[in-house]
Amino acid sequence: MAFHCKFLLAVLLLLLAEGVDKARADGMVTGSVFCDQCKDGQMNLFDYPLNGAKVAIACAGSDGQMTVWKEETTNWLGNYAFRFEGNTDLSRCTAQVMMGSGQGSSSGCGAAVGPARGLNLFFRMFNMELYTVDSLLSQPARPMSFCRRSSGSPVPAPAPPRTVPSRPPPSTPSPPRTAPFFQASACPYQNWTMPQYKCYWKLVGPDTKVAVAFGLAAARKYGTDMNLWEGLQGKGDVYRTLLREGTAALLNSYNSIHFSYPTLSVVGHMNWALIGSPQQALLTAMQFKRANSGGGNVRCTFTPCK
């Protein structure tokens, strides 16, 4: 409960600092669409964002029947955003990728779609409601050849082992320890600044330039000299807060395959926020902050480096 109170207070302060106009948007729904190349219903390193995919918002009426209210198309980063004016009830609505649309159709990733996702109320204040949607998936007709064999595929029976009477049977080896990359972990930005956890910086280092990590939009906003360590110190401004939480999310994505945002998605969301409005930057910063805290379900698995 204390975490949620602090989280909402942080959002309130940021909104006040940015002077959000109450009349700009009464309701907003945002999310991303990815190609699920392995058809496993999960996000992994092989999946990529889909440009031009059509997403529909459907809502249940009093009779329980679903009716499509709005359609939008994803941008080149796979992101979409809906805006609703007026006092619109979105509590009984879902988001769904439409079959055979956009880049997914031409690239062979529009043969099937994943399940519809409910809208998650992110926060409600100042006559504004912000909703997020878990990643939507579009799928090819068959899993790609580089995907692992599914559990339902037949596996040849192993050949019976040969016995050697003159030698004692080998001892059973201990099961291998799970690599940290395959463990679920999410760590807030404060942990990434602690010297005892410096060994968890992977693929990028504290001196890596923000422009190198996030691209041209970040270079325009933050310059070419700022590094990721400096980015983790940001506060007092919505775009510095975005960089702080985005940097932590990038590091978490390198550290754990089960982090809420794959690396490509972190970079994509950062670029989408940097070229959009301050409200979009605020929303993305808060989404990253929630993911970095584990959302109440995932803990930080850091142990002091040796």
BELZIFEN-V517950 format. One record per residue. RES is the residue in one small letter. PSI is psi in whole degrees, 0 to 359 (999 if undefined). OMEGA is omega in radians with two decimals (* if undefined). Layout:
<<RES PSI OMEGA> <RES PSI OMEGA>>
This chain:
<<m 319 -3.14> <a 321 -3.14> <f 314 -3.11> <h 322 3.11> <c 315 3.12> <k 321 -3.13> <f 312 3.13> <l 323 3.10> <l 320 3.12> <a 317 3.11> <v 317 3.14> <l 314 -3.12> <l 320 3.13> <l 320 3.12> <l 317 3.11> <l 320 -3.12> <a 326 -3.11> <e 351 3.12> <g 52 -3.09> <v 132 3.11> <d 122 -3.09> <k 329 -3.02> <a 355 -3.05> <r 315 -3.11> <a 129 3.12> <d 332 3.12> <g 140 3.13> <m 135 3.10> <v 130 -3.10> <t 152 3.13> <g 192 -3.08> <s 156 3.09> <v 134 -3.14> <f 153 3.02> <c 118 3.13> <d 83 -2.98> <q 332 -3.12> <c 359 3.12> <k 39 3.14> <d 2 3.10> <g 13 -3.10> <q 154 3.06> <m 132 3.05> <n 185 -3.02> <l 342 -3.12> <f 344 -3.04> <d 148 -3.12> <y 155 -3.12> <p 144 -3.10> <l 125 3.06> <n 139 3.04> <g 12 3.09> <a 138 3.13> <k 132 3.13> <v 136 -3.14> <a 142 2.96> <i 118 3.13> <a 139 -3.09> <c 146 -3.13> <a 134 3.08> <g 186 -3.13> <s 336 3.11> <d 2 3.12> <g 354 3.14> <q 138 -3.14> <m 132 3.12> <t 132 3.12> <v 125 -3.14> <w 317 -3.04> <k 155 3.04> <e 143 3.06> <e 164 -3.13> <t 139 -3.13> <t 151 3.08> <n 187 -3.06> <w 347 3.07> <l 5 3.14> <g 10 -3.10> <n 151 3.04> <y 159 3.12> <a 132 3.07> <f 143 3.02> <r 135 3.13> <f 128 3.13> <e 149 3.11> <g 184 -3.09> <n 75 -3.06> <t 130 3.11> <d 111 -3.12> <l 11 -3.04> <s 339 -3.12> <r 32 -3.08> <c 157 3.08> <t 161 3.04> <a 141 -3.07> <q 136 3.01> <v 137 3.12> <m 140 -3.02> <m 136 2.99> <g 44 -3.08> <s 150 2.96> <g 208 -3.10> <q 327 -3.11> <g 324 -3.13> <s 314 -3.10> <s 334 -3.11> <s 6 3.13> <g 13 -3.12> <c 21 -3.14> <g 18 -3.11> <a 331 -3.14> <a 161 3.12> <v 154 3.09> <g 180 -3.10> <p 157 3.03> <a 151 -3.13> <r 142 3.07> <g 160 3.11> <l 131 3.13> <n 117 3.13> <l 115 -3.11> <f 309 2.94> <f 161 3.13> <r 118 3.06> <m 162 -3.12> <f 39 3.12> <n 24 3.14> <m 138 3.06> <e 131 3.10> <l 126 -3.14> <y 144 3.02> <t 158 -3.14> <v 133 3.03> <d 154 -3.04> <s 131 3.06> <l 149 -3.04> <l 141 2.94> <s 145 -2.96> <q 151 3.02> <p 174 3.13> <a 324 3.13> <r 155 3.06> <p 147 3.10> <m 155 -3.05> <s 336 -3.11> <f 357 3.13> <c 155 3.12> <r 152 3.09> <r 132 3.13> <s 158 -3.08> <s 338 -3.11> <g 352 -3.13> <s 143 3.14> <p 139 3.12> <v 126 -3.13> <p 141 3.12> <a 138 -3.14> <p 147 3.11> <a 142 3.14> <p 137 -3.11> <p 146 3.07> <r 138 3.12> <t 139 3.11> <v 99 -3.03> <p 329 -3.04> <s 351 -3.12> <r 142 3.07> <p 152 3.13> <p 141 -3.13> <p 148 3.11> <s 149 -3.13> <t 123 -3.12> <p 153 3.09> <s 144 3.13> <p 142 -3.12> <p 149 3.09> <r 145 3.12> <t 129 3.12> <a 143 -3.12> <p 326 -3.10> <f 332 -3.10> <f 6 3.05> <q 143 3.09> <a 128 -3.14> <s 142 3.06> <a 124 -3.04> <c 134 3.10> <p 166 -3.02> <y 329 -3.12> <q 322 -3.13> <n 326 -3.10> <w 347 3.12> <t 357 -3.09> <m 131 -3.08> <p 332 -3.11> <q 352 3.14> <y 20 -3.05> <k 337 -3.12> <c 350 -3.12> <y 355 3.04> <w 116 -3.08> <k 143 3.10> <l 326 3.03> <v 155 3.13> <g 172 3.13> <p 331 -3.11> <d 355 3.11> <t 133 -3.11> <k 142 3.10> <v 320 -3.13> <a 326 3.12> <v 320 -3.08> <a 322 -3.00> <f 346 3.03> <g 193 -2.98> <l 318 -3.12> <a 321 3.10> <a 323 3.11> <a 320 3.13> <r 324 -3.07> <k 318 -3.00> <y 355 -3.09> <g 177 -3.07> <t 358 -3.08> <d 337 -3.08> <m 136 3.11> <n 173 -3.06> <l 327 3.12> <w 318 3.09> <e 326 3.11> <g 329 3.13> <l 348 -3.11> <q 358 -2.99> <g 141 3.06> <k 165 3.05> <g 354 -3.13> <d 141 -3.04> <v 324 -3.11> <y 331 3.02> <r 323 3.06> <t 319 3.08> <l 315 -3.13> <l 319 3.13> <r 310 -3.10> <e 326 3.10> <g 322 3.09> <t 316 3.10> <a 320 3.12> <a 320 3.11> <l 315 3.14> <l 320 3.10> <n 323 -3.13> <s 327 3.07> <y 333 -3.02> <n 332 -3.07> <s 130 3.12> <i 342 -3.12> <h 6 3.10> <f 150 -3.02> <s 327 -3.11> <y 120 2.97> <p 160 -3.07> <t 314 -3.13> <l 324 3.14> <s 322 3.10> <v 312 -3.13> <v 319 3.14> <g 315 3.12> <h 323 3.09> <m 314 -3.14> <n 319 3.11> <w 319 -3.13> <a 323 -3.08> <l 332 3.13> <i 358 -3.13> <g 203 -3.10> <s 165 3.04> <p 328 3.10> <q 321 3.09> <q 321 3.09> <a 318 3.12> <l 313 -3.13> <l 315 -3.14> <t 319 3.11> <a 318 -3.13> <m 326 3.06> <q 316 3.09> <f 318 -3.12> <k 318 3.12> <r 316 3.13> <a 320 -3.13> <n 334 3.11> <s 356 3.13> <g 0 3.12> <g 21 -3.13> <g 358 -3.08> <n 335 -3.08> <v 135 3.14> <r 166 3.06> <c 124 -3.05> <t 17 -3.13> <f 140 2.91> <t 149 -3.09> <p 137 3.13> <c 150 3.13> <k 999 *>>
